Amino acid sequence: MYKNFKQFVLNHVFLLLLSLPLLLGLSACSEIEFGSHVYKSLEGPENTANAGNFKVGKPYTVMGRTYYPKETYNYSETGIASWYGPGFHGKRTASGETYSQNELTAAHRTLQMPSLVRVTNLANGRSVVVRVNDRGPFSKGRIMDVSEKAARLLDMTGAGTARVRLDLLADESRALAALARSGTTTKGMEIAYNEKGYLPISARGGNNGGANSPTLSDAAYNTAIPPIGNAGEAMMAQEAQNQAVSGHVNNGHFYPNPVVTQEPVVATKLYVQVGAFGQSANAERLAQNLNHIGASHVDPVPYNGRTLYKVRLGPLDTVQEADSVLSKVLASGQSDAIIVVQ
């Protein structure tokens, strides 16, 4: 028992101060987990874990922002990626699969699930292909959450974020969509693609020539590695051993570690893009209103045969600085502001 009320208060204040840094450190993860929980609650009951399941989903609102998922095979974007790991390991993803921090998967707010996306760390040129099977990230200023495995291969776990370019693999994503629509699992397809540069022959299944059937060349399929699973799995394991390739075992299956593609490193700059206007006067007016936050300017860019006027703040030196400017712009009422990398 405390001898007096003053001692009681002092002890509890001390404990609160000790726990404050931990609470602040967890805030970003808590925001991601909260957003993910909200999305899955909106989507209804969970699906059979790890079975083939194609999913797009209806428009949804998380933390005041509405997202519009759609099936597309033409997508490329630059921005900031983050990663998620132990706190989500073993939990259900938005596609119905079970999340594994040791697989090459990712969360995206609007792309169809599954789809294959090449993620390139623009700071070091490291590049891997991930399979989208979850929704997120819901933290402002992020365009993708990659698994811990992908984050380590991209060398971004230390910083927690990276400037990235995302490029959807169109033909391969169509092939995965066809498999998933037929009820066939697509788990591990990203491993095969990273290892060989093309999908395994088992990916040739699908909807028999429909609008979203695979369109990879016969030559690519005919020279593909054996399908993942059964005898093909044993052959992959043996091949990995013969080549002294390290890997990991997941659910009794051996997956060789993927090859990380190395691309040339190009210097990039960070900006907070507030909006785009058809009239330059409107863009200039907004830029002037934002000058108290930072150096704002208007950039005319061609778009579909006409000129759009983009309002941007920057360039900014670090992700932390970009996050700070973005927060101030959002607080000013510009809810469509994003971080872009150029």
DOTIDO-992816 format. One record per atom (N, C-alpha, C): x, y negated, z negated. Coordinates in steps of 0.2 Angstrom, whole numbers, plus 5000, padded with zeros to 4 digits. Atoms other than C-alpha are relative to their C-alpha. Example, Ala and Ser with C-alpha at 12.3 -4.5 7.8 and 13.67 -1.06 7.14 Angstrom:
500450065000
506250224961
500449945000
499650065001
506850054964
499649954997
END
This chain:
500450065000
500050005000
500449945000
499650075000
500649825004
499949974993
500150035006
500949724988
499649945001
500550064999
500049574995
499849995007
500250014994
499149515010
500549975005
499450034996
500649405017
500450065003
499549954998
501749565018
499650045005
500549964995
500249655027
500049975007
500050044994
500149515040
500750005004
499350004997
502049505043
500250065003
499849944998
502249685045
499650025007
500449994994
500849695058
500249965006
499850044994
501449545068
500750035003
499449974998
503149625068
499950065005
500249944995
502449785076
499749985006
500350034993
501449685089
500649975004
499550034996
503049595094
500450055003
499649954997
503949755096
499750045006
500349964995
502649835107
499849955006
500250054995
502349675118
500450015006
499749984993
503749715131
499850065003
500349944997
503049885133
499449995003
500650014997
501349825136
500149965007
499950034994
501949705149
500350045005
499749964996
502949835157
499550055003
500549954998
501449945159
499549975004
500550034997
500349815166
499950015007
500049994993
500749835184
499750075001
500349934999
500450025183
499350014998
500750005002
498849995173
499649975005
500450034995
498249885187
499950055006
500049954995
498650015200
499550064998
500449945002
497850155190
499249984999
500750025001
496250055186
499749995007
500350014993
496050005205
499950075003
500149934998
496250195209
499450034997
500549975004
495050245196
499349975003
500650044997
493750115203
499850035006
500149984993
493950175221
499750074999
500249935001
493750365216
499350004997
500650005003
492250325206
499449985005
500550024995
491350235220
499950055006
500149954995
491750375232
499650074998
500449945002
490850505222
500450064997
499749945002
491250685217
500650025003
499449984997
492950755220
499950065005
500049944996
493350875234
500450064998
499649945002
494151045234
500749985001
499350025000
495951005230
500450045005
499549984995
497251025244
499750035006
500349984994
495951085257
500149955005
500050054995
495951005274
499449964999
500650045001
494850855272
500249935004
499950064997
494750705284
499649954997
500450055004
494150545276
500249935002
499950074999
493950365280
499749964995
500350045005
492750295268
499649945002
500450074999
491550145267
500449944997
499750065003
492049965263
499950014992
500050005007
492449955244
500349944997
499750065003
492849815232
500350024993
499649995006
494149825219
500449944997
499650065003
494749685207
499849945004
500250064997
493749555217
500150005007
499950004993
494349605234
499750065004
500349954996
493449695248
500450035005
499649974995
494349825259
499550045005
500449974995
493649895275
500450065004
499649954997
494450065279
499750025007
500249994994
494350115297
500550055003
499649954996
495050255309
500449965005
499650044995
496450175319
500650045002
499449964998
497950245329
500549945003
499650054998
498750075332
500149954994
499950035007
499450005316
500849994999
499350015002
501149915312
499949944996
500050065004
501449795298
500649994996
499450015005
502849715287
499749974994
500350035006
502649675269
500450044994
499749985006
503149735251
499750074999
500349935003
502949925246
500250014993
499849975007
502949995229
500050075000
500149935001
502950165222
499750024994
500349985006
502050275210
500250074999
499749935001
502650435201
499750044994
500249955005
502450525184
499349984997
500650015002
500950435178
499450025004
500549974996
499950505192
500150075002
499949934998
500750675195
499550054997
500549965002
499450805195
499349985000
500750024999
497950695197
499750005007
500350004993
496750685211
500149945004
499950064995
497050575226
499349985003
500750024997
495650485235
499850055006
500249954995
495750615249
499850074997
500249945003
495350755236
500650054999
499449965001
497150825236
500249994993
499750025006
498150835220
500749975001
499450044999
499550705219
500650044997
499449975002
501350775218
500549945001
499550054999
502750645215
500650035004
499449964996
503950775224
499850015007
500149994993
503050765240
500049935004
500050064996
503150635254
499449975002
500750024999
501450555253
500049924998
500050075001
500850375251
499249984999
500650025000
499350275247
499949935004
500250064996
498550145259
499349984999
500750025001
497050035257
499550025005
500549994994
496250065274
500150055005
499949954995
497050195285
499750064998
500349945001
496250355288
500450054996
499649955004
496750505277
499850075003
499350025000
497750595283
500249965006
499750034994
498850495294
500850004998
499350005001
500750495297
500349935001
499850075000
501650325294
500850004999
499350005001
503550295296
500149934996
499850055004
504150185282
500749985000
499350024999
505750085285
500249954995
499850055004
506649995271
500449955003
499750054996
507149835279
500749984997
499450035004
508549795266
500650055002
499449954999
509549955270
499950045006
500149964994
508850035286
499850074999
500249935001
508350195278
499250015001
500750004998
506750265285
499850085000
500349945000
505650415282
499250005002
500750004999
503850475287
499650034994
500449985006
502550495274
499350015003
500749984998
500750565275
499649964995
500550045005
499350445268
499550054998
500549965002
498250545257
499749974994
500350035006
497750415244
499849925001
500150074999
497050235242
500449964995
499650045004
498050095235
500549965005
499950025006
499049995231
499549944999
500550065001
497849865222
500349944996
499750065003
499149755215
500149955006
500050064995
499149585225
500750005003
499450004997
500549575238
500450065002
499749944998
500849755241
499650035006
500449984995
500449845257
500050085000
500049925001
500850035252
500350024994
499749975006
501250135237
500350075003
499749934997
502450285242
500150044993
499949965006
502750435231
500749994997
499450015002
504250445220
500650035004
499549974995
505150565232
500149965005
499850054995
504950445246
500449944998
499750055003
505450305235
500850014999
499349985001
507050395231
500450005006
499749994993
507450435249
500149935003
500050074998
507150245253
500549964996
499650045004
508250195239
499749944997
500450065003
506950085231
499850014993
500349985007
506650165214
500349954995
499750055005
507850045205
499749935000
500450065000
507049885211
499350004999
500749995001
505349955211
499649985006
500450024994
504849875227
500549995006
499550014994
505649855245
499649965005
500350034994
505349745260
500050065006
500149944995
504649875273
499749985006
500450014994
503949895290
499750075000
500449945000
502550025292
499850015007
500249994993
502250105309
499750075000
500449945000
500850235311
500250045006
499849954995
501350385322
499350025003
500749994997
499850385334
499850075002
500149934998
499950555342
500050054995
500049955005
500450645327
499449994995
500650015005
499050565316
499450035003
500649974997
497750615329
500050084999
499949935001
498450795327
499850024993
500249995007
498250785308
499349994999
500750015001
496550715309
499650065003
500449954998
495950855320
500150064996
499949955005
496750985308
499549994994
500450015006
495850905293
499350005002
500749994998
494250895302
499750075001
500249934999
494251075305
500150044993
500049975006
494551105287
500750034998
499349975001
496451155288
500449954997
499650045004
497651085276
500549975004
499450044997
498950955282
500649994995
499450005004
500050975267
500650025003
499449984998
501850985271
500249985007
499950024993
501650925289
500549945001
499550065000
502650765285
500750034999
499449975001
504050875279
500350035006
499849984994
504150965295
500249955005
499850064995
504150805305
500649974998
499350035002
505550735295
500650045002
499549964999
506550885297
500250015007
499949984993
506350915316
499849955005
500250064995
505550755323
499450025004
500749984997
503950845328
499650044996
500449965004
502550935321
500150075001
499949934999
502551125318
499450025005
500549984995
501551225331
499350014997
500749995003
500151255319
499649945000
500450065000
499651075321
499650005007
500450004993
498951125339
499350014999
500749995001
497351175331
499649935000
500450075000
495851045330
499450015003
500750004997
494251005339
499950015007
500149974993
494551085356
499949945005
500150054995
494850925366
499649944999
500550055002
493750805357
500449935000
499750075000
494150615356
500649994996
499450015004
495350635342
500450065000
499649945000
496150805347
500849985001
499350014999
498050815347
500249985007
499850024993
498950735362
500850005001
499349994999
500750785359
500150045006
499849974994
501650855374
500150084999
499949935001
501651045377
500750024998
499349985001
503551045377
500249994993
499950025007
503550965360
499850064995
500349945004
502451105353
500350065001
499749944999
503251245362
500750014997
499350005004
504951205354
499949994993
500050025007
504251165337
500250064996
499849955005
504751255321
499450044999
500649965002
503651395314
499549974996
500550045005
502051345305
500250014993
499949995007
502151315287
499650054997
500449945003
501551465277
500250065003
499949934998
501751655278
500750015003
499349984997
503151715289
500449945002
499750064998
503551535295
500349974994
499750035006
503851485277
500750034999
499449965001
505151625275
500649985005
499550024995
506051575291
500349934999
499750065002
506151395286
500550004994
499649995006
506851445269
500750035002
499449974998
508151555278
500449955004
499750054996
508551425290
500449944996
499750055005
508851295276
500650034997
499549975004
509951415267
500650015005
499549994995
510951455283
500449945001
499750064998
511251275286
500249964993
499850035007
511651235267
499649944999
500450065001
510151115267
499750014993
500350005007
509551075249
499249995001
500750015000
507651075245
499750014993
500349995006
506351105232
499450055001
500549955000
505051235228
499449974997
500650035003
503251175226
499450055002
500649954999
501751305223
500350065003
499749944997
502951445228
500249995007
499850014993
503351365245
500749965000
499350044999
505151305250
499949945005
500050054996
505251135257
500749975001
499350035000
506951075264
499949924999
499950075000
507450895260
500049975007
500150034994
506950785274
500749965002
499550044998
508250695285
499849935000
500250075000
508250505282
500349975006
499850044994
508350405298
500449944998
499650065001
509650265297
499949955006
500150054994
509150105307
500549944998
499650065001
510149945309
499749964995
500250045005
509949825295
499949935003
500150074997
509149655301
499849964994
500250055005
509049505289
499349985001
500750025000
507349465284
499849944995
500350055005
506349325275
499350014998
500750005003
504849315264
499649945000
500550065000
503349205266
499450024997
500749995002
501649185258
499649975006
500450034995
500449175272
499349994998
500650025003
498849085267
499450015005
500649994995
497749095283
500249985007
499950014993
497649075302
499449965002
500550054998
496648935310
500049995008
500050014993
496048905328
500149935001
499950074999
496148715325
500649984996
499450025003
497848645321
499949954994
500250055005
497048505311
499850034993
500249965006
496248625299
500650034996
499449975003
497948715296
500449954997
499650055003
498848555293
499749974994
500350035006
497548495280
500150054995
499949955005
497748655271
500750004997
499350005002
499648655271
500249944996
499950065004
499648475264
499750014993
500349995006
498448535250
500550054996
499649955004
499748675245
500749984999
499350025001
501348565245
500250004993
499850005007
501248555226
500250074998
499749935002
501548745225
500750015003
499449984996
502948755238
500049975007
499950024993
503648705255
499550045004
500549974996
502148735266
500149975007
499950034993
502148725285
499550045005
500449974996
501148775300
500350035006
499649974995
501748895313
499550025006
500449984995
500848905330
500250075003
499849944997
500849085337
499450025005
500549974995
500049165353
499650064997
500549945002
498549285350
499550015005
500649984995
497449365363
499949945005
500150054995
497749225376
499949934997
500150065002
497549085364
500549984994
499550025005
498548995350
499650004993
500250005007
498249025331
500549964996
499650055004
498948905318
500150034993
499949975006
499649005303
500349954995
499750045006
499948915286
500450054996
499549965004
501448985277
500449964995
499650035005
502448945261
500750045000
499349975000
504348985262
500449975004
499849945002
505549055266
500150014992
499949995007
505649135248
500650055000
499449965000
507249225242
499950074997
500149945004
506549365231
499350025000
500749985001
505049475229
499749974994
500250035006
504849405212
499749935001
500250074998
504749225219
499450005004
500650004996
503549275232
499450024996
500649995004
502449355219
499749944996
500250065004
502449195209
499649955004
500350054995
502049085224
499350035002
500649974998
500649215229
499549994995
500550015005
499849205212
499749934999
500350075000
499749015212
499649995006
500450014994
499049015230
499350044999
500649975001
497749145225
499649964994
500350045005
497349045209
499749935003
500250064997
497048895220
499350015004
500749984996
495548985229
500150035006
499949974994
496449055244
500150084999
500049935001
495949235242
500350055005
499849964994
496549295259
500850005000
499250015000
498449255255
500350075000
499749935000
499649395258
500849985000
499350015000
501549415257
500250035007
499849974993
502349445275
500849995000
499350005000
504149485279
500249995008
499850014993
504949425295
500850005001
END
